[in-house]
Amino acid sequence: MTRFIFITGGVVSSLGKGLASAALGALLQARGFKVRLRKLDPYINVDPGTMSPYQHGEVYVTDDGAETDLDLGHYERFTGVPAKRSDNATTGRIYSEVIARERHGDYLGATIQVIPHITDAIKAFITDDLADEDFVLCEIGGTVGDIEGLPFLEAIRQMGNEVGRDRVMYVHLTLVPYLPSSGELKTKPTQHSVKELLNVGIQPDVLLCRADRPIPEAERRKIALFCNVRDEAVIPALDVASIYAVPITYHEQGLDDVVCRHFGVAAAAPDLACWENIVARLTRPEGEVTVAVVGKYTGLLDAYKSLMEALIHGGIANNVRVAIDWIDSEVFDDGQAAQRLEGVHGILVPGGFGERGSQGKVEAARFARERRVPYFGICFGMQMAVVEAARNLAGIPGAGSTEFGPCPAPVVGLMTEWLRGNQLEHRQADGDLGGTMRLGAYDCVIRRNSRAFDIYGTDRISERHRHRYEVNNNYIGVLERHGLYFSGMSPDGLLPEMVEIPEHPWFVGVQFHPELKSKPFDPHPLFTAFIRAAVAQSRLV
């Protein structure tokens, strides 16, 4: 019997509903339950694929090729359960599907309304494509009171009636701010937030109260009294040094016990040894390395959320702290990379779109190659490393990418068709931007005499992609003759997936996004190897 936990937020945005959902999922999983996590986003975009990273942060890509909210990355990193297209829906997607059915005549001439048609579609999303999960945790984006979120709140209110309150729980994340002028923690914002929920017919069962300091017992009792919840259901959600300590602190505050009592289920105490080991490695590392991340969106670090966490995971695997030096690639456009990169132990150039800052990424790759600093190029970072090698190793001065317009030597170009398994996929240069990239999991065949094979320990892997442009395989021969080795290709041999420089201490570029599959308890092998190389570099500097 599947039970549903709905997580809402109030007072202000960015309190960490996604992290709270992921941590609760990890706790329930540690108690032996099978979990699934989902996200409902109120914005009208069909998905975040066409949104600026500065608007929305990272676009998280699933194996089945969905462009989703970054919170799904939290879900995977904390539970290891692969997210799917069916785990993220937006207002735009819900309305698009309802309108498509109306145009098709599926509603038999009925007047289409928010209630029941939109709310029914939302409930169908919540309950569809489930197997034998014990718990489905569903996060509602935005904050209570947002006009965009009203249909979602109405839908989950209806589910409480239809499924039964013994199978539904409402968890509300709120803020208990501290006012220095009065020296007090204030409970009134939480009271007002719960009142907003009550106005739409939802009585929360648990309150997660974010605070930057311990919440005294008197304030917790006051919140319980005014918000009509039990004392033990007021759970402090205090700031912690690492997000991976959150499952431990939630358990210490009794959150998982409250959930089990609400649903009347018995389960053994959670085994949190894995999380305790992760926190111990993060808080007591044996050393530190500095990695420069040369990107285009460093003004909002959420644009690189999975990347940042994967670097931390690489540090966990090597028992070192990873200090990240975020550098805007535009500062290198004048060719002065050495001034900022001198002394770093590794250089990572991540994905991106468009010409802005691209020359700076080329310069970062050149610095790493010439100065023999470990280099990791991901997606666009691999493409710019190939462009750099074509210009400065193979002697092709006109090498470039057609993403920026026509160029004499299109080392990187737009692919219009490719194979996904046995299915031929197409795209057009002037087609829609949304959902038209090479998205999701694709296989890669690795050459055995390569660093890539040593890292993975196998000659066939599957990794997630998100890009429109590919390295032009017509240049493979000349590039390999000048020292750039193509160590991984698509199974049909047409699309370059991995490059490396064998004579370099560690120089690897990948067309895919390995950061999307890294987890603290299972660090991705590429990030583990990269940080290991950075540790070796730190001993030379």
C-alpha positions in Angstrom: 0.0 0.0 0.0 1.6 3.3 -1.1 1.5 6.2 1.2 1.9 9.8 0.2 3.8 12.6 1.9 3.4 16.1 0.5 6.0 18.7 1.3 5.1 22.4 1.1 6.9 25.6 2.0 6.1 29.0 3.4 7.3 32.4 4.4 10.2 32.6 1.9 11.5 30.6 -1.0 14.9 28.7 -0.9 14.3 27.3 2.5 15.3 23.9 1.2 12.2 21.9 0.5 14.1 19.7 -2.0 16.8 18.9 0.5 14.2 18.2 3.2 12.3 15.9 0.9 15.5 14.1 -0.1 16.7 13.7 3.5 13.3 12.4 4.7 13.4 9.9 1.7 16.8 8.8 2.8 15.6 8.3 6.4 12.7 6.2 5.3 14.9 4.2 3.0 17.3 3.6 5.9 14.4 2.1 7.8 13.8 -0.4 5.0 11.1 1.3 3.0 11.0 1.7 -0.7 10.6 5.4 -1.7 9.9 7.5 -4.7 10.3 11.3 -4.9 8.5 13.7 -7.1 8.3 17.5 -7.8 5.4 19.7 -8.8 6.6 23.1 -10.1 4.1 25.9 -10.5 5.8 27.8 -13.3 4.2 27.8 -16.7 7.2 26.6 -18.7 6.7 23.1 -19.9 10.1 22.2 -18.4 13.2 24.2 -17.3 15.1 23.3 -20.5 14.8 26.7 -22.1 15.2 28.7 -18.9 18.4 30.7 -18.2 20.6 29.1 -15.5 20.4 32.5 -13.7 16.6 32.1 -13.6 16.3 28.5 -12.6 19.7 27.1 -11.8 20.8 23.7 -13.1 18.7 21.7 -15.4 18.8 18.1 -14.1 18.6 15.4 -16.8 17.2 11.9 -16.2 18.1 8.7 -18.0 14.9 8.8 -20.0 15.8 12.3 -21.4 13.7 14.6 -19.3 14.9 18.1 -18.5 13.8 18.6 -14.9 14.1 20.7 -11.7 17.4 20.6 -9.9 15.7 19.2 -6.8 15.5 15.8 -8.6 19.3 15.8 -8.3 18.9 16.0 -4.5 16.5 13.1 -4.6 18.9 10.9 -6.5 22.0 11.9 -4.5 20.3 11.1 -1.2 18.4 7.9 -2.2 20.1 6.5 -5.2 16.6 6.0 -6.8 16.9 7.0 -10.5 14.5 9.9 -11.3 12.3 9.6 -14.4 10.3 11.9 -16.6 7.2 11.0 -14.6 8.8 12.5 -11.5 8.6 16.2 -12.5 5.6 18.2 -13.7 5.0 21.9 -14.2 1.9 24.0 -14.6 2.8 24.3 -18.3 3.0 20.5 -18.8 -0.2 19.9 -16.9 -2.1 22.5 -18.9 -0.6 21.4 -22.2 -1.8 17.8 -21.6 -5.3 18.9 -20.6 -5.6 21.2 -23.6 -4.3 18.5 -25.9 -7.0 16.1 -24.6 -9.7 18.8 -25.0 -8.6 19.4 -28.6 -8.8 15.6 -29.2 -12.4 15.5 -27.8 -11.6 13.4 -24.8 -13.8 15.5 -22.5 -16.9 14.9 -24.7 -17.8 18.6 -24.9 -17.4 19.4 -21.2 -16.4 22.9 -20.1 -12.8 22.6 -19.1 -12.1 24.1 -15.6 -9.3 24.2 -13.1 -11.5 22.0 -10.9 -11.9 19.2 -11.7 -9.9 18.9 -14.9 -6.6 20.5 -13.9 -6.7 19.1 -10.4 -7.5 15.6 -11.8 -4.5 15.8 -14.1 -2.3 16.8 -11.2 -3.6 13.9 -9.1 -3.0 11.5 -12.0 0.6 12.7 -12.2 1.1 12.0 -8.5 -0.3 8.5 -8.7 0.7 7.4 -12.1 3.8 5.2 -13.0 4.2 3.7 -9.5 5.2 0.2 -8.7 5.3 -1.1 -5.2 6.7 2.0 -3.4 5.9 2.2 0.3 6.2 6.0 0.2 5.9 8.7 -2.5 7.2 12.0 -1.3 5.9 14.9 -3.5 7.4 18.3 -3.1 5.2 21.3 -4.1 7.4 24.1 -5.6 7.1 27.8 -4.6 5.6 29.0 -1.3 2.1 28.8 0.1 0.1 31.9 -1.0 1.6 32.0 -4.6 -1.3 32.2 -7.0 0.4 29.8 -9.4 0.5 27.1 -6.7 -3.2 27.1 -5.8 -4.3 24.2 -8.2 -1.5 22.0 -6.8 -2.5 22.7 -3.2 -6.2 22.0 -4.1 -5.2 18.7 -5.7 -3.2 17.4 -2.7 -6.1 18.6 -0.4 -8.4 16.4 -2.5 -6.1 13.5 -2.2 -6.3 13.6 1.5 -10.0 13.0 1.2 -9.9 10.5 -1.6 -7.0 8.3 -0.6 -7.7 8.7 3.2 -5.8 10.6 5.9 -4.3 7.3 7.0 -2.4 7.3 3.8 -1.5 11.0 3.4 0.7 13.3 5.4 1.3 17.0 5.0 4.7 18.3 5.9 5.2 22.1 5.9 8.7 23.7 5.9 8.7 27.2 7.4 11.0 29.8 8.8 11.6 30.8 12.5 13.8 33.9 12.1 16.0 35.4 14.8 15.8 39.2 15.2 19.0 40.5 16.7 17.3 43.8 17.7 15.1 42.0 20.2 17.2 38.9 20.7 14.3 36.6 20.0 13.3 33.8 17.7 9.9 34.8 16.1 7.2 32.3 15.6 4.6 34.6 14.0 5.8 33.9 10.3 5.2 30.2 10.9 1.8 30.9 12.3 0.8 33.0 9.3 2.2 30.4 6.9 0.1 27.7 8.4 -2.9 30.0 8.3 -2.4 30.3 4.5 -2.4 26.5 4.3 -5.6 26.3 6.4 -7.3 28.8 4.1 -7.0 26.2 1.3 -8.2 23.4 3.5 -4.8 21.7 4.5 -3.9 21.1 8.1 -0.2 20.3 8.3 0.8 17.2 10.3 4.4 18.1 10.7 6.2 21.4 10.8 9.9 21.6 9.8 11.1 24.8 11.3 14.2 26.3 9.7 16.4 28.3 12.1 20.0 29.3 12.5 20.0 28.4 16.2 18.3 25.9 18.5 14.6 26.5 19.0 13.8 26.5 22.8 11.1 24.1 24.0 8.8 27.0 24.9 8.8 28.3 21.3 8.2 24.8 20.0 5.2 24.4 22.3 3.9 27.8 21.2 4.2 26.8 17.5 2.4 23.5 18.2 -0.4 25.2 20.1 -1.1 28.0 17.5 -0.7 25.7 14.5 -2.7 22.8 15.8 0.0 20.1 15.7 1.4 17.9 18.3 4.5 19.1 20.2 6.7 16.3 18.9 5.6 17.2 15.3 7.4 20.5 15.5 10.8 19.5 14.1 13.7 22.0 14.3 15.6 22.1 10.9 18.8 23.8 11.9 21.6 24.9 9.8 24.3 22.2 9.4 27.9 22.3 8.2 27.1 19.8 5.4 23.8 18.9 3.7 24.7 15.2 4.1 24.3 15.7 7.9 20.6 16.5 7.4 19.3 12.9 7.6 21.2 12.4 10.8 19.9 15.6 12.4 16.3 14.9 11.3 16.5 11.5 12.9 17.9 13.0 16.1 14.9 15.3 16.2 12.5 12.4 15.7 11.1 13.2 12.2 11.1 9.6 11.0 9.5 8.4 14.2 6.7 10.9 13.8 6.1 9.8 10.2 6.0 6.1 11.1 3.5 6.8 14.0 1.3 8.9 11.7 1.0 6.0 9.2 0.9 3.3 11.8 3.8 1.4 10.5 6.5 -0.3 12.5 10.1 -0.4 11.3 13.5 -0.9 12.8 15.7 2.1 13.7 17.4 3.5 10.6 21.0 2.4 9.8 22.8 5.7 9.4 26.3 4.4 9.4 26.7 5.4 5.7 25.8 9.0 6.4 27.9 9.1 9.5 30.9 8.0 7.5 30.3 10.6 4.8 30.0 13.4 7.4 33.2 12.2 9.2 35.1 12.3 5.9 33.8 15.8 5.2 34.5 17.2 8.7 37.9 15.4 9.2 39.7 15.2 5.9 43.3 14.3 5.5 44.1 17.2 3.2 42.8 19.8 0.8 43.1 20.4 -2.9 42.0 23.5 -4.9 40.0 23.0 -8.1 39.4 25.9 -10.5 36.0 25.7 -12.2 36.0 28.0 -15.2 32.4 28.5 -16.2 29.9 31.0 -17.7 27.3 31.0 -14.9 29.5 31.4 -11.8 27.3 34.3 -10.6 24.7 31.7 -9.5 26.3 28.5 -8.1 23.0 26.6 -8.3 23.7 26.6 -12.1 26.4 24.0 -11.2 24.7 22.3 -8.3 25.4 18.7 -9.4 28.9 19.6 -10.5 29.7 21.1 -7.1 28.4 18.1 -5.2 30.2 15.6 -7.5 33.5 17.4 -6.7 32.7 17.0 -3.0 32.0 13.3 -3.6 35.4 13.0 -5.3 36.9 14.5 -2.2 35.0 12.1 0.0 36.4 9.2 -2.1 40.0 10.5 -1.6 39.4 11.8 2.0 40.3 15.3 1.1 38.4 18.6 1.2 37.9 20.2 -2.2 38.1 24.0 -2.3 36.4 25.3 -5.4 37.7 28.5 -7.0 34.8 29.7 -9.2 36.1 31.7 -12.1 34.1 33.5 -14.8 35.5 32.3 -18.1 35.2 35.8 -19.6 38.2 37.0 -17.5 40.4 34.7 -19.7 39.2 36.0 -23.0 42.3 38.2 -23.2 44.6 35.1 -22.9 45.8 35.9 -19.3 44.7 32.6 -17.8 48.0 32.1 -15.9 47.3 34.9 -13.5 44.3 33.2 -12.0 45.2 29.5 -12.5 48.7 29.5 -11.1 48.9 27.2 -8.2 45.6 25.3 -8.6 45.6 21.6 -8.4 43.0 20.9 -11.0 41.0 22.7 -13.7 37.4 21.8 -14.6 35.6 23.4 -17.5 31.9 22.6 -17.3 29.0 22.7 -19.9 27.5 25.9 -21.3 25.8 27.4 -24.3 26.7 30.2 -26.6 29.9 32.1 -27.6 30.2 34.3 -24.5 33.2 33.2 -22.5 34.1 30.4 -24.9 37.6 31.8 -25.7 38.3 31.9 -21.9 37.5 28.2 -21.7 39.9 27.5 -24.6 42.6 29.4 -22.7 41.9 27.4 -19.6 42.3 24.1 -21.5 45.5 25.5 -23.1 46.9 26.4 -19.7 46.1 22.9 -18.3 47.7 21.2 -21.3 50.8 23.2 -21.4 51.4 23.4 -17.7 50.5 19.8 -17.1 47.7 20.6 -14.6 44.9 17.9 -14.3 42.1 19.0 -16.6 38.5 17.8 -16.7 36.3 19.1 -19.6 32.6 18.3 -19.5 30.3 18.7 -22.5 31.2 22.2 -23.8 34.4 21.9 -21.8 35.4 18.9 -23.9 34.5 20.7 -27.1 36.6 23.7 -26.2 39.5 21.4 -25.3 39.2 19.8 -28.8 39.1 23.3 -30.4 42.3 24.2 -28.4 44.1 21.1 -29.5 43.1 21.6 -33.1 44.4 25.2 -33.1 47.6 24.7 -31.1 48.6 21.1 -31.6 47.3 20.2 -35.0 48.0 23.6 -36.5 44.4 24.4 -37.7 44.1 28.1 -36.9 40.5 28.4 -38.2 39.2 25.6 -35.8 36.0 26.5 -34.1 32.4 25.6 -33.4 29.4 26.3 -35.7 27.5 27.1 -32.6 29.0 30.5 -32.9 28.4 30.9 -36.6 30.3 29.7 -39.8 34.0 29.0 -39.3 36.8 27.8 -41.6 37.3 24.5 -39.8 34.1 23.3 -38.0 35.8 21.0 -35.4 32.5 21.2 -33.5 29.2 21.2 -35.5 25.5 20.6 -35.3 24.4 17.0 -35.7 21.0 16.6 -37.3 20.4 12.9 -36.7 21.8 10.1 -34.6 20.9 6.6 -33.3 19.4 6.0 -29.9 19.5 2.3 -29.6 17.7 1.2 -32.8 15.8 4.4 -33.1 16.9 7.2 -35.5 16.4 10.6 -33.9 16.3 13.9 -35.9 16.6 17.6 -35.2 16.7 20.8 -37.2 18.9 23.9 -36.8 15.8 26.2 -36.9 13.6 23.9 -34.8 12.2 24.5 -31.3 14.8 24.8 -28.6 12.9 23.0 -25.9 13.5 19.2 -25.6 15.4 19.0 -28.9 18.9 18.3 -27.7 20.6 14.9 -27.4 19.1 14.2 -24.0 19.3 11.4 -21.5 21.3 8.2 -21.3 23.4 7.0 -24.3 25.9 4.2 -24.4 29.6 4.8 -25.0 32.2 2.3 -26.1 35.6 2.8 -24.5 38.9 1.8 -26.0 40.8 -0.6 -23.8 44.2 1.0 -24.1 43.1 4.2 -22.5 42.9 6.1 -19.2 39.1 6.1 -19.6 39.1 2.3 -19.5 41.4 2.3 -16.4 39.0 4.7 -14.7 35.8 2.8 -15.5 37.2 -0.7 -15.5 34.9 -1.6 -18.4 34.6 -1.0 -22.1 30.9 0.0 -22.3 29.2 2.6 -20.1 26.0 4.6 -20.1 26.0 8.3 -19.3 23.5 11.2 -19.5 23.7 13.9 -22.2 22.4 17.4 -22.8 23.8 19.2 -25.9 23.1 20.1 -29.5 26.6 20.2 -31.0 29.1 17.3 -31.4 32.8 17.0 -32.1 33.2 16.5 -35.8 34.6 13.0 -36.4 36.2 14.1 -39.7 39.0 15.6 -37.6 39.7 12.5 -35.4 42.6 11.4 -37.6 44.6 14.6 -37.6 43.9 15.3 -33.9 45.1 11.8 -32.9 48.2 12.2 -34.9 49.0 15.3 -32.8 48.4 13.7 -29.4 44.6 14.0 -28.7 43.3 10.5 -28.2 39.6 9.7 -28.8 39.1 7.0 -26.1 35.3 6.8 -26.2 32.8 6.7 -29.1 29.1 6.1 -29.5 28.4 2.4 -30.4 28.0 3.3 -34.1 31.4 5.0 -34.1 30.0 8.3 -35.3 30.0 10.5 -32.2 33.0 11.2 -30.1 32.2 10.8 -26.4 35.6 10.9 -24.6 39.0 12.4 -25.3 42.3 12.4 -23.4 46.0 13.2 -23.8 48.0 10.1 -23.0 51.2 12.0 -22.3 49.5 14.4 -19.8 49.3 13.5 -16.1 45.5 13.7 -16.3 43.7 15.4 -19.2 40.2 14.0 -19.9 37.2 15.5 -21.8 33.7 13.9 -21.9 30.7 14.9 -24.0 28.3 13.7 -21.3 27.5 14.9 -17.8 28.9 12.5 -15.3 28.1 14.8 -12.4 24.4 13.8 -12.8 25.1 10.3 -11.6 27.5 10.9 -8.7 26.3 10.3 -5.1 28.1 10.8 -1.8 27.9 7.1 -1.0 28.9 6.2 -4.6 31.2 8.9 -6.1 31.4 8.9 -9.9 34.7 7.2 -11.0 35.7 10.2 -13.2 35.4 12.6 -10.3 37.2 10.2 -8.0 40.1 9.9 -10.5 40.2 13.7 -11.2 40.5 14.5 -7.5 43.1 11.8 -7.1 45.1 13.5 -9.8 44.6 16.8 -8.1 46.0 15.3 -4.9 49.1 14.1 -6.8 49.4 17.6 -8.3 49.2 19.2 -4.9 52.3 17.4 -3.9 54.2 18.9 -6.8 53.2 22.5 -6.4 
